[in-house]
Amino acid sequence: MPERIFNFSAGPGVLPVEVLEQAAKDIVNFNNKGIGLIEMSHRSKDFIAVADETEALLRELLGVPKNFKVLFLQGGASLQFAMVPMNLLGPGKKGAYLNTGVWAKKAIKEAKLFGEVQVAYTSEASNFNHVPAQSDYKVDDDAEYLYFVSNNTIYGTQFQAFPAAKQMLICDMSSDILSRPFDFSPFGLVFAGAQKNMGPAGCTVVFIREDLLDRSPANLATMLKYKTHADADSMFNTPPTFAIYVIGLVLKWLKKLGGLEAMAKLNRDKADLLYQTIDASSFYRGHAQVGSRSTMNITFNLPTPELEAQFVKEATAQGLDGLKGHRSVGGCRASIYNAFPRQGVEKLVAFMQEFERRNS
């Protein structure tokens, strides 16, 4: 096999090599059963065991409380933008939202179709270069929940401390789930698309407090009710079997590394290497304000768009792939999710220093 490149893509993101190698074997012959994992019935005892183990590992690593259901759904995080208000809002009900980027804006748009929306804060005027402090906003007393995105992939911002409100929190953790420990107690619902930090595309994991399952309107379509999937243990229809299986492999890898405390330290160390390089330079300029910086997605600009294009081209030639920034911010973006190796960050830092020397 040719030497693997370093994948800085924002998603689908990098996966551990040992997970990919095991999955490749099990696609053809799962546990020496003479059948591939992706050919097995989702109702077979072998796949049920896979799903049960994956859920158990999620509960263990994240500390998921017993009064939360764990659902393996399809439709991506984008479907959750609508499912949340479909199930938890309705005529006369209000949801509060923190607008910190494109994905929050999309969620706000969907929520307005099903109930009243309070945009308690927006950082759009500064091109979403920060997340708010607690003192920056006030949630209306009659809001059902406060919705926020924990990590904003496009802009490289992240909540270092989660918001506090008397209402339950709803969070899109698609791009930093499993990167650090957190307390579930303020939350009513957390969801995360798998493809950035947890597994392959095709599965969205939803953690929902059990008492919320009965809030769905009676006239809501069956497939769009959380209760439908909770009552059927995510087997109401054929679930994304391969994605669930790979998530389980990633969780085993993560547990072997020492769990979320160990992972958080590794992530901070990798991010610090890049931020130190940016801060020591007048050639590179970070997009995110220092207090809002993400450990998952490091966004930065060079002096000109022409230099940015040259930087990306030369980096790609050296096996540093996926560094082009999102079109709404431009510049460059290095996504260094859990499975991204420190060696790749070190190689990028060395390239950045050499590129600056040649072009400053």
ROLOTI-157216 format. One record per residue (C-alpha): residue number from 0; residue in one letter; chain; x, y, z. Coordinates in pm, whole numbers, padded with zeros to 5 digits. Layout:
ROLOTI-157216
@num NUM	residu A	chaine A	X X	Y Y	Z Z $
...
end
This chain:
ROLOTI-157216
@num 0	residu M	chaine A	X 00000	Y 00000	Z 00000 $
@num 1	residu P	chaine A	X 00137	Y 00346	Z -00084 $
@num 2	residu E	chaine A	X 00230	Y 00566	Z 00209 $
@num 3	residu R	chaine A	X -00079	Y 00734	Z 00352 $
@num 4	residu I	chaine A	X -00110	Y 01110	Z 00319 $
@num 5	residu F	chaine A	X -00209	Y 01335	Z 00608 $
@num 6	residu N	chaine A	X -00579	Y 01413	Z 00571 $
@num 7	residu F	chaine A	X -00669	Y 01758	Z 00709 $
@num 8	residu S	chaine A	X -01019	Y 01746	Z 00558 $
@num 9	residu A	chaine A	X -01304	Y 01883	Z 00768 $
@num 10	residu G	chaine A	X -01518	Y 01581	Z 00689 $
@num 11	residu P	chaine A	X -01538	Y 01300	Z 00626 $
@num 12	residu G	chaine A	X -01236	Y 01311	Z 00851 $
@num 13	residu V	chaine A	X -00942	Y 01089	Z 00927 $
@num 14	residu L	chaine A	X -00998	Y 00751	Z 01096 $
@num 15	residu P	chaine A	X -00746	Y 00537	Z 01288 $
@num 16	residu V	chaine A	X -00550	Y 00311	Z 01052 $
@num 17	residu E	chaine A	X -00608	Y 00007	Z 01272 $
@num 18	residu V	chaine A	X -00983	Y 00069	Z 01252 $
@num 19	residu L	chaine A	X -00970	Y 00090	Z 00873 $
@num 20	residu E	chaine A	X -00767	Y -00230	Z 00850 $
@num 21	residu Q	chaine A	X -01006	Y -00423	Z 01074 $
@num 22	residu A	chaine A	X -01311	Y -00288	Z 00891 $
@num 23	residu A	chaine A	X -01158	Y -00391	Z 00556 $
@num 24	residu K	chaine A	X -01132	Y -00750	Z 00681 $
@num 25	residu D	chaine A	X -01481	Y -00757	Z 00829 $
@num 26	residu I	chaine A	X -01643	Y -00623	Z 00513 $
@num 27	residu V	chaine A	X -01543	Y -00952	Z 00350 $
@num 28	residu N	chaine A	X -01561	Y -01194	Z 00642 $
@num 29	residu F	chaine A	X -01699	Y -01076	Z 00975 $
@num 30	residu N	chaine A	X -01563	Y -01274	Z 01273 $
@num 31	residu N	chaine A	X -01493	Y -01569	Z 01040 $
@num 32	residu K	chaine A	X -01866	Y -01613	Z 00984 $
@num 33	residu G	chaine A	X -01820	Y -01651	Z 00608 $
@num 34	residu I	chaine A	X -02027	Y -01338	Z 00547 $
@num 35	residu G	chaine A	X -01936	Y -00972	Z 00528 $
@num 36	residu L	chaine A	X -02054	Y -00727	Z 00794 $
@num 37	residu I	chaine A	X -02234	Y -00514	Z 00535 $
@num 38	residu E	chaine A	X -02425	Y -00821	Z 00409 $
@num 39	residu M	chaine A	X -02560	Y -00927	Z 00749 $
@num 40	residu S	chaine A	X -02919	Y -00878	Z 00856 $
@num 41	residu H	chaine A	X -02956	Y -00588	Z 01096 $
@num 42	residu R	chaine A	X -03181	Y -00815	Z 01303 $
@num 43	residu S	chaine A	X -02931	Y -01100	Z 01326 $
@num 44	residu K	chaine A	X -02790	Y -01177	Z 01670 $
@num 45	residu D	chaine A	X -02440	Y -01094	Z 01542 $
@num 46	residu F	chaine A	X -02531	Y -00741	Z 01435 $
@num 47	residu I	chaine A	X -02751	Y -00679	Z 01739 $
@num 48	residu A	chaine A	X -02442	Y -00760	Z 01946 $
@num 49	residu V	chaine A	X -02243	Y -00503	Z 01745 $
@num 50	residu A	chaine A	X -02506	Y -00233	Z 01802 $
@num 51	residu D	chaine A	X -02538	Y -00315	Z 02172 $
@num 52	residu E	chaine A	X -02162	Y -00301	Z 02221 $
@num 53	residu T	chaine A	X -02137	Y 00031	Z 02037 $
@num 54	residu E	chaine A	X -02407	Y 00182	Z 02255 $
@num 55	residu A	chaine A	X -02245	Y 00046	Z 02571 $
@num 56	residu L	chaine A	X -01909	Y 00198	Z 02476 $
@num 57	residu L	chaine A	X -02070	Y 00535	Z 02402 $
@num 58	residu R	chaine A	X -02238	Y 00530	Z 02741 $
@num 59	residu E	chaine A	X -01914	Y 00433	Z 02915 $
@num 60	residu L	chaine A	X -01683	Y 00681	Z 02744 $
@num 61	residu L	chaine A	X -01922	Y 00977	Z 02749 $
@num 62	residu G	chaine A	X -02084	Y 00902	Z 03084 $
@num 63	residu V	chaine A	X -02432	Y 00898	Z 02930 $
@num 64	residu P	chaine A	X -02696	Y 00892	Z 03207 $
@num 65	residu K	chaine A	X -02942	Y 00602	Z 03230 $
@num 66	residu N	chaine A	X -03236	Y 00831	Z 03158 $
@num 67	residu F	chaine A	X -03104	Y 00907	Z 02808 $
@num 68	residu K	chaine A	X -03176	Y 00702	Z 02499 $
@num 69	residu V	chaine A	X -02901	Y 00649	Z 02242 $
@num 70	residu L	chaine A	X -03030	Y 00649	Z 01884 $
@num 71	residu F	chaine A	X -02847	Y 00561	Z 01562 $
@num 72	residu L	chaine A	X -03024	Y 00756	Z 01288 $
@num 73	residu Q	chaine A	X -02980	Y 00852	Z 00925 $
@num 74	residu G	chaine A	X -03027	Y 01181	Z 00741 $
@num 75	residu G	chaine A	X -02714	Y 01345	Z 00877 $
@num 76	residu A	chaine A	X -02697	Y 01624	Z 01130 $
@num 77	residu S	chaine A	X -02894	Y 01836	Z 00881 $
@num 78	residu L	chaine A	X -03208	Y 01630	Z 00944 $
@num 79	residu Q	chaine A	X -03169	Y 01702	Z 01315 $
@num 80	residu F	chaine A	X -03197	Y 02074	Z 01241 $
@num 81	residu A	chaine A	X -03563	Y 01997	Z 01162 $
@num 82	residu M	chaine A	X -03628	Y 01697	Z 01389 $
@num 83	residu V	chaine A	X -03541	Y 01892	Z 01703 $
@num 84	residu P	chaine A	X -03809	Y 02161	Z 01656 $
@num 85	residu M	chaine A	X -04053	Y 01912	Z 01496 $
@num 86	residu N	chaine A	X -04048	Y 01709	Z 01817 $
@num 87	residu L	chaine A	X -03988	Y 01975	Z 02081 $
@num 88	residu L	chaine A	X -04157	Y 02291	Z 01954 $
@num 89	residu G	chaine A	X -04491	Y 02363	Z 01793 $
@num 90	residu P	chaine A	X -04748	Y 02645	Z 01785 $
@num 91	residu G	chaine A	X -04699	Y 02879	Z 02078 $
@num 92	residu K	chaine A	X -04361	Y 02735	Z 02176 $
@num 93	residu K	chaine A	X -04023	Y 02904	Z 02145 $
@num 94	residu G	chaine A	X -03667	Y 02784	Z 02103 $
@num 95	residu A	chaine A	X -03362	Y 03001	Z 02173 $
@num 96	residu Y	chaine A	X -03058	Y 02975	Z 01946 $
@num 97	residu L	chaine A	X -02699	Y 03099	Z 01950 $
@num 98	residu N	chaine A	X -02600	Y 03184	Z 01593 $
@num 99	residu T	chaine A	X -02229	Y 03110	Z 01566 $
@num 100	residu G	chaine A	X -02202	Y 02997	Z 01206 $
@num 101	residu V	chaine A	X -02354	Y 02834	Z 00899 $
@num 102	residu W	chaine A	X -02481	Y 02522	Z 01076 $
@num 103	residu A	chaine A	X -02653	Y 02723	Z 01348 $
@num 104	residu K	chaine A	X -02809	Y 02946	Z 01080 $
@num 105	residu K	chaine A	X -02945	Y 02641	Z 00901 $
@num 106	residu A	chaine A	X -03091	Y 02509	Z 01226 $
@num 107	residu I	chaine A	X -03255	Y 02846	Z 01296 $
@num 108	residu K	chaine A	X -03412	Y 02845	Z 00949 $
@num 109	residu E	chaine A	X -03564	Y 02502	Z 01009 $
@num 110	residu A	chaine A	X -03686	Y 02586	Z 01358 $
@num 111	residu K	chaine A	X -03883	Y 02884	Z 01227 $
@num 112	residu L	chaine A	X -04097	Y 02640	Z 01029 $
@num 113	residu F	chaine A	X -04228	Y 02478	Z 01348 $
@num 114	residu G	chaine A	X -04229	Y 02737	Z 01625 $
@num 115	residu E	chaine A	X -04108	Y 03075	Z 01743 $
@num 116	residu V	chaine A	X -03733	Y 03137	Z 01748 $
@num 117	residu Q	chaine A	X -03529	Y 03374	Z 01963 $
@num 118	residu V	chaine A	X -03182	Y 03437	Z 01825 $
@num 119	residu A	chaine A	X -03026	Y 03518	Z 02160 $
@num 120	residu Y	chaine A	X -02687	Y 03598	Z 02008 $
@num 121	residu T	chaine A	X -02520	Y 03622	Z 01668 $
@num 122	residu S	chaine A	X -02155	Y 03673	Z 01574 $
@num 123	residu E	chaine A	X -02235	Y 03710	Z 01204 $
@num 124	residu A	chaine A	X -02115	Y 04072	Z 01188 $
@num 125	residu S	chaine A	X -01759	Y 03955	Z 01264 $
@num 126	residu N	chaine A	X -01783	Y 03662	Z 01019 $
@num 127	residu F	chaine A	X -01835	Y 03425	Z 01312 $
@num 128	residu N	chaine A	X -01484	Y 03461	Z 01451 $
@num 129	residu H	chaine A	X -01589	Y 03395	Z 01811 $
@num 130	residu V	chaine A	X -01847	Y 03231	Z 02033 $
@num 131	residu P	chaine A	X -02027	Y 03436	Z 02297 $
@num 132	residu A	chaine A	X -01944	Y 03465	Z 02664 $
@num 133	residu Q	chaine A	X -02223	Y 03397	Z 02909 $
@num 134	residu S	chaine A	X -02270	Y 03769	Z 02969 $
@num 135	residu D	chaine A	X -02323	Y 03839	Z 02597 $
@num 136	residu Y	chaine A	X -02682	Y 03714	Z 02576 $
@num 137	residu K	chaine A	X -03002	Y 03651	Z 02770 $
@num 138	residu V	chaine A	X -03242	Y 03368	Z 02694 $
@num 139	residu D	chaine A	X -03613	Y 03449	Z 02704 $
@num 140	residu D	chaine A	X -03785	Y 03297	Z 03006 $
@num 141	residu D	chaine A	X -04048	Y 03125	Z 02793 $
@num 142	residu A	chaine A	X -03798	Y 02945	Z 02568 $
@num 143	residu E	chaine A	X -03818	Y 02564	Z 02574 $
@num 144	residu Y	chaine A	X -03447	Y 02516	Z 02517 $
@num 145	residu L	chaine A	X -03118	Y 02684	Z 02426 $
@num 146	residu Y	chaine A	X -02960	Y 02543	Z 02109 $
@num 147	residu F	chaine A	X -02594	Y 02584	Z 02018 $
@num 148	residu V	chaine A	X -02318	Y 02428	Z 01806 $
@num 149	residu S	chaine A	X -02024	Y 02327	Z 02024 $
@num 150	residu N	chaine A	X -01758	Y 02349	Z 01752 $
@num 151	residu N	chaine A	X -01780	Y 02542	Z 01427 $
@num 152	residu T	chaine A	X -01577	Y 02366	Z 01159 $
@num 153	residu I	chaine A	X -01584	Y 02646	Z 00902 $
@num 154	residu Y	chaine A	X -01461	Y 02923	Z 01131 $
@num 155	residu G	chaine A	X -01242	Y 02730	Z 01374 $
@num 156	residu T	chaine A	X -01433	Y 02834	Z 01686 $
@num 157	residu Q	chaine A	X -01538	Y 02623	Z 01983 $
@num 158	residu F	chaine A	X -01713	Y 02671	Z 02315 $
@num 159	residu Q	chaine A	X -01444	Y 02614	Z 02577 $
@num 160	residu A	chaine A	X -01717	Y 02626	Z 02843 $
@num 161	residu F	chaine A	X -02073	Y 02537	Z 02750 $
@num 162	residu P	chaine A	X -02355	Y 02792	Z 02792 $
@num 163	residu A	chaine A	X -02556	Y 02797	Z 03110 $
@num 164	residu A	chaine A	X -02931	Y 02856	Z 03112 $
@num 165	residu K	chaine A	X -03232	Y 02761	Z 03318 $
@num 166	residu Q	chaine A	X -03364	Y 02589	Z 03006 $
@num 167	residu M	chaine A	X -03230	Y 02256	Z 02888 $
@num 168	residu L	chaine A	X -02948	Y 02270	Z 02637 $
@num 169	residu I	chaine A	X -02966	Y 02123	Z 02286 $
@num 170	residu C	chaine A	X -02632	Y 02079	Z 02114 $
@num 171	residu D	chaine A	X -02494	Y 01988	Z 01773 $
@num 172	residu M	chaine A	X -02160	Y 01823	Z 01860 $
@num 173	residu S	chaine A	X -02093	Y 01687	Z 01514 $
@num 174	residu S	chaine A	X -01734	Y 01803	Z 01494 $
@num 175	residu D	chaine A	X -01603	Y 01762	Z 01849 $
@num 176	residu I	chaine A	X -01797	Y 01469	Z 01997 $
@num 177	residu L	chaine A	X -01563	Y 01236	Z 02191 $
@num 178	residu S	chaine A	X -01282	Y 01493	Z 02187 $
@num 179	residu R	chaine A	X -01324	Y 01587	Z 02554 $
@num 180	residu P	chaine A	X -01541	Y 01495	Z 02854 $
@num 181	residu F	chaine A	X -01857	Y 01691	Z 02933 $
@num 182	residu D	chaine A	X -02145	Y 01681	Z 03180 $
@num 183	residu F	chaine A	X -02477	Y 01561	Z 03038 $
@num 184	residu S	chaine A	X -02690	Y 01703	Z 03320 $
@num 185	residu P	chaine A	X -02778	Y 02041	Z 03156 $
@num 186	residu F	chaine A	X -02871	Y 01876	Z 02826 $
@num 187	residu G	chaine A	X -03201	Y 01751	Z 02692 $
@num 188	residu L	chaine A	X -03061	Y 01637	Z 02360 $
@num 189	residu V	chaine A	X -02719	Y 01606	Z 02197 $
@num 190	residu F	chaine A	X -02659	Y 01492	Z 01840 $
@num 191	residu A	chaine A	X -02355	Y 01434	Z 01623 $
@num 192	residu G	chaine A	X -02296	Y 01326	Z 01267 $
@num 193	residu A	chaine A	X -02036	Y 01050	Z 01277 $
@num 194	residu Q	chaine A	X -01817	Y 01150	Z 00985 $
@num 195	residu K	chaine A	X -01604	Y 01418	Z 01144 $
@num 196	residu N	chaine A	X -01478	Y 01261	Z 01465 $
@num 197	residu M	chaine A	X -01651	Y 00931	Z 01530 $
@num 198	residu G	chaine A	X -01677	Y 00713	Z 01219 $
@num 199	residu P	chaine A	X -01780	Y 00712	Z 00852 $
@num 200	residu A	chaine A	X -02060	Y 00912	Z 00696 $
@num 201	residu G	chaine A	X -02409	Y 00768	Z 00715 $
@num 202	residu C	chaine A	X -02494	Y 00768	Z 01085 $
@num 203	residu T	chaine A	X -02602	Y 01041	Z 01325 $
@num 204	residu V	chaine A	X -02600	Y 00956	Z 01694 $
@num 205	residu V	chaine A	X -02869	Y 01121	Z 01904 $
@num 206	residu F	chaine A	X -02869	Y 01124	Z 02284 $
@num 207	residu I	chaine A	X -03214	Y 01225	Z 02409 $
@num 208	residu R	chaine A	X -03359	Y 01246	Z 02759 $
@num 209	residu E	chaine A	X -03639	Y 00991	Z 02791 $
@num 210	residu D	chaine A	X -03901	Y 01236	Z 02921 $
@num 211	residu L	chaine A	X -03877	Y 01430	Z 02592 $
@num 212	residu L	chaine A	X -03989	Y 01135	Z 02382 $
@num 213	residu D	chaine A	X -04357	Y 01201	Z 02447 $
@num 214	residu R	chaine A	X -04348	Y 01566	Z 02338 $
@num 215	residu S	chaine A	X -04385	Y 01489	Z 01968 $
@num 216	residu P	chaine A	X -04707	Y 01616	Z 01806 $
@num 217	residu A	chaine A	X -04955	Y 01337	Z 01727 $
@num 218	residu N	chaine A	X -04962	Y 01431	Z 01358 $
@num 219	residu L	chaine A	X -04585	Y 01409	Z 01311 $
@num 220	residu A	chaine A	X -04475	Y 01149	Z 01056 $
@num 221	residu T	chaine A	X -04375	Y 00820	Z 01218 $
@num 222	residu M	chaine A	X -04016	Y 00820	Z 01092 $
@num 223	residu L	chaine A	X -03959	Y 01173	Z 01223 $
@num 224	residu K	chaine A	X -04053	Y 01095	Z 01583 $
@num 225	residu Y	chaine A	X -03768	Y 01024	Z 01821 $
@num 226	residu K	chaine A	X -03998	Y 00793	Z 02014 $
@num 227	residu T	chaine A	X -04038	Y 00569	Z 01709 $
@num 228	residu H	chaine A	X -03667	Y 00496	Z 01703 $
@num 229	residu A	chaine A	X -03627	Y 00482	Z 02079 $
@num 230	residu D	chaine A	X -03904	Y 00223	Z 02116 $
@num 231	residu A	chaine A	X -03745	Y 00009	Z 01843 $
@num 232	residu D	chaine A	X -03385	Y 00043	Z 01971 $
@num 233	residu S	chaine A	X -03292	Y 00216	Z 01644 $
@num 234	residu M	chaine A	X -03418	Y -00085	Z 01446 $
@num 235	residu F	chaine A	X -03752	Y 00056	Z 01323 $
@num 236	residu N	chaine A	X -03603	Y 00044	Z 00975 $
@num 237	residu T	chaine A	X -03266	Y -00079	Z 00849 $
@num 238	residu P	chaine A	X -03008	Y 00131	Z 01033 $
@num 239	residu P	chaine A	X -02669	Y 00237	Z 00890 $
@num 240	residu T	chaine A	X -02509	Y -00093	Z 00990 $
@num 241	residu F	chaine A	X -02158	Y -00037	Z 00859 $
@num 242	residu A	chaine A	X -02131	Y 00310	Z 01014 $
@num 243	residu I	chaine A	X -02251	Y 00178	Z 01353 $
@num 244	residu Y	chaine A	X -01995	Y -00102	Z 01338 $
@num 245	residu V	chaine A	X -01706	Y 00135	Z 01256 $
@num 246	residu I	chaine A	X -01813	Y 00373	Z 01532 $
@num 247	residu G	chaine A	X -01778	Y 00077	Z 01767 $
@num 248	residu L	chaine A	X -01425	Y 00011	Z 01642 $
@num 249	residu V	chaine A	X -01333	Y 00378	Z 01690 $
@num 250	residu L	chaine A	X -01469	Y 00366	Z 02045 $
@num 251	residu K	chaine A	X -01256	Y 00060	Z 02125 $
@num 252	residu W	chaine A	X -00952	Y 00245	Z 01990 $
@num 253	residu L	chaine A	X -01038	Y 00550	Z 02197 $
@num 254	residu K	chaine A	X -01085	Y 00346	Z 02514 $
@num 255	residu K	chaine A	X -00748	Y 00178	Z 02460 $
@num 256	residu L	chaine A	X -00584	Y 00524	Z 02439 $
@num 257	residu G	chaine A	X -00720	Y 00612	Z 02781 $
@num 258	residu G	chaine A	X -01063	Y 00761	Z 02713 $
@num 259	residu L	chaine A	X -01176	Y 01120	Z 02682 $
@num 260	residu E	chaine A	X -00941	Y 01274	Z 02940 $
@num 261	residu A	chaine A	X -00639	Y 01136	Z 02755 $
@num 262	residu M	chaine A	X -00789	Y 01232	Z 02418 $
@num 263	residu A	chaine A	X -00853	Y 01590	Z 02531 $
@num 264	residu K	chaine A	X -00486	Y 01628	Z 02630 $
@num 265	residu L	chaine A	X -00365	Y 01487	Z 02297 $
@num 266	residu N	chaine A	X -00598	Y 01721	Z 02108 $
@num 267	residu R	chaine A	X -00486	Y 02025	Z 02305 $
@num 268	residu D	chaine A	X -00118	Y 01940	Z 02248 $
@num 269	residu K	chaine A	X -00172	Y 01906	Z 01871 $
@num 270	residu A	chaine A	X -00368	Y 02230	Z 01846 $
@num 271	residu D	chaine A	X -00114	Y 02421	Z 02056 $
@num 272	residu L	chaine A	X 00161	Y 02329	Z 01810 $
@num 273	residu L	chaine A	X -00029	Y 02495	Z 01528 $
@num 274	residu Y	chaine A	X -00149	Y 02797	Z 01723 $
@num 275	residu Q	chaine A	X 00203	Y 02864	Z 01852 $
@num 276	residu T	chaine A	X 00328	Y 02867	Z 01494 $
@num 277	residu I	chaine A	X 00055	Y 03111	Z 01389 $
@num 278	residu D	chaine A	X 00106	Y 03337	Z 01689 $
@num 279	residu A	chaine A	X 00484	Y 03351	Z 01638 $
@num 280	residu S	chaine A	X 00437	Y 03476	Z 01282 $
@num 281	residu S	chaine A	X 00326	Y 03797	Z 01115 $
@num 282	residu F	chaine A	X 00279	Y 03598	Z 00793 $
@num 283	residu Y	chaine A	X -00006	Y 03379	Z 00920 $
@num 284	residu R	chaine A	X -00321	Y 03523	Z 01078 $
@num 285	residu G	chaine A	X -00571	Y 03314	Z 01271 $
@num 286	residu H	chaine A	X -00940	Y 03367	Z 01198 $
@num 287	residu A	chaine A	X -01082	Y 03277	Z 01540 $
@num 288	residu Q	chaine A	X -01041	Y 03500	Z 01843 $
@num 289	residu V	chaine A	X -00799	Y 03348	Z 02093 $
@num 290	residu G	chaine A	X -01061	Y 03272	Z 02357 $
@num 291	residu S	chaine A	X -01282	Y 03091	Z 02104 $
@num 292	residu R	chaine A	X -01018	Y 02880	Z 01929 $
@num 293	residu S	chaine A	X -01106	Y 02525	Z 01834 $
@num 294	residu T	chaine A	X -00888	Y 02223	Z 01904 $
@num 295	residu M	chaine A	X -01050	Y 02045	Z 01608 $
@num 296	residu N	chaine A	X -01033	Y 02296	Z 01321 $
@num 297	residu I	chaine A	X -00752	Y 02554	Z 01300 $
@num 298	residu T	chaine A	X -00834	Y 02830	Z 01050 $
@num 299	residu F	chaine A	X -00581	Y 03083	Z 00926 $
@num 300	residu N	chaine A	X -00508	Y 03323	Z 00641 $
@num 301	residu L	chaine A	X -00194	Y 03423	Z 00456 $
@num 302	residu P	chaine A	X -00116	Y 03777	Z 00329 $
@num 303	residu T	chaine A	X -00287	Y 03729	Z -00009 $
@num 304	residu P	chaine A	X -00531	Y 03486	Z -00175 $
@num 305	residu E	chaine A	X -00258	Y 03405	Z -00428 $
@num 306	residu L	chaine A	X -00021	Y 03295	Z -00153 $
@num 307	residu E	chaine A	X -00300	Y 03090	Z 00003 $
@num 308	residu A	chaine A	X -00357	Y 02906	Z -00323 $
@num 309	residu Q	chaine A	X 00016	Y 02846	Z -00360 $
@num 310	residu F	chaine A	X 00037	Y 02724	Z 00001 $
@num 311	residu V	chaine A	X -00242	Y 02470	Z -00050 $
@num 312	residu K	chaine A	X -00092	Y 02348	Z -00379 $
@num 313	residu E	chaine A	X 00258	Y 02298	Z -00238 $
@num 314	residu A	chaine A	X 00125	Y 02139	Z 00081 $
@num 315	residu T	chaine A	X -00082	Y 01892	Z -00117 $
@num 316	residu A	chaine A	X 00225	Y 01793	Z -00317 $
@num 317	residu Q	chaine A	X 00396	Y 01707	Z 00012 $
@num 318	residu G	chaine A	X 00112	Y 01482	Z 00131 $
@num 319	residu L	chaine A	X -00060	Y 01747	Z 00342 $
@num 320	residu D	chaine A	X -00410	Y 01722	Z 00195 $
@num 321	residu G	chaine A	X -00738	Y 01907	Z 00251 $
@num 322	residu L	chaine A	X -00599	Y 02238	Z 00377 $
@num 323	residu K	chaine A	X -00811	Y 02471	Z 00163 $
@num 324	residu G	chaine A	X -01041	Y 02681	Z 00379 $
@num 325	residu H	chaine A	X -01416	Y 02704	Z 00338 $
@num 326	residu R	chaine A	X -01528	Y 02952	Z 00074 $
@num 327	residu S	chaine A	X -01703	Y 03175	Z 00331 $
@num 328	residu V	chaine A	X -01376	Y 03236	Z 00518 $
@num 329	residu G	chaine A	X -01112	Y 03158	Z 00258 $
@num 330	residu G	chaine A	X -00758	Y 03094	Z 00364 $
@num 331	residu C	chaine A	X -00660	Y 02758	Z 00506 $
@num 332	residu R	chaine A	X -00806	Y 02512	Z 00753 $
@num 333	residu A	chaine A	X -00633	Y 02224	Z 00928 $
@num 334	residu S	chaine A	X -00881	Y 01978	Z 01077 $
@num 335	residu I	chaine A	X -00704	Y 01764	Z 01335 $
@num 336	residu Y	chaine A	X -00972	Y 01538	Z 01478 $
@num 337	residu N	chaine A	X -00909	Y 01266	Z 01736 $
@num 338	residu A	chaine A	X -00748	Y 01021	Z 01493 $
@num 339	residu F	chaine A	X -00522	Y 01277	Z 01329 $
@num 340	residu P	chaine A	X -00161	Y 01190	Z 01421 $
@num 341	residu R	chaine A	X 00071	Y 01439	Z 01589 $
@num 342	residu Q	chaine A	X 00330	Y 01353	Z 01324 $
@num 343	residu G	chaine A	X 00109	Y 01518	Z 01061 $
@num 344	residu V	chaine A	X 00081	Y 01836	Z 01267 $
@num 345	residu E	chaine A	X 00459	Y 01845	Z 01309 $
@num 346	residu K	chaine A	X 00505	Y 01807	Z 00932 $
@num 347	residu L	chaine A	X 00256	Y 02088	Z 00866 $
@num 348	residu V	chaine A	X 00431	Y 02318	Z 01113 $
@num 349	residu A	chaine A	X 00767	Y 02253	Z 00946 $
@num 350	residu F	chaine A	X 00611	Y 02323	Z 00604 $
@num 351	residu M	chaine A	X 00450	Y 02646	Z 00731 $
@num 352	residu Q	chaine A	X 00781	Y 02773	Z 00864 $
@num 353	residu E	chaine A	X 00965	Y 02689	Z 00541 $
@num 354	residu F	chaine A	X 00688	Y 02841	Z 00326 $
@num 355	residu E	chaine A	X 00701	Y 03163	Z 00527 $
@num 356	residu R	chaine A	X 01080	Y 03179	Z 00496 $
@num 357	residu R	chaine A	X 01053	Y 03154	Z 00117 $
@num 358	residu N	chaine A	X 00759	Y 03389	Z 00067 $
@num 359	residu S	chaine A	X 00753	Y 03651	Z 00340 $
end
